[in-house]
């Protein structure tokens, strides 16, 4: 595995390296302490990029956009001191697959990285907690909107598009099978993935839809896709 770690503090880089070394043996790390080093070190054979927002040469999140443009297949996680939900949302809307505040523990970071490597999206709980009541993954009054526009194909397509924006294609497939009442073992068998991977996807789905269990996830999905 090859992981790029970009941060302007050497102590942070070394701490991230030490923790991510637990993923598997013989990980190759590419290190960057500025945007120039980040762009020079990034390549299509990187398995994961963990990038800070603030570093020499950074202008907002333009360096994130550039990495996504040059290497669209490389999964990117932002590791940042920012705890502003609007900053988190902006990063995730850019195609970042996770946002990890530096205030979180190394164990949370490792779990988030594992989730992303398994095909999920890590949404920090503090971002979900900042959403007003009735909002599912940033969609105001999703249930009420679905009821108000019942029978409208356009409204259904719009809410389904929102659902696909907050979940990966694989997570949508898992959610569809979950809505059919299938247990984890049968979901895994249908998609050709392990039961453990199904659980990882479900955890990501619960976070993205701001729900606590399988039943609430199905209800939330139905409220977004009903016509």
PyMOL commands that set and color helices and strands:
alter all, ss='L'
color gray80, all
select helices_A, chain A and resi 10-20+35-41+62-70+85-93+106-117+125-129+142-148+153-166+169-179+184-191+195-209+214-225
alter helices_A, ss='H'
color red, helices_A
select strands_A, chain A and resi 2-6+28-32+48-51+76-80+98-101+135-136+139-140
alter strands_A, ss='S'
color yellow, strands_A
deselect
rebuild
show_as cartoon
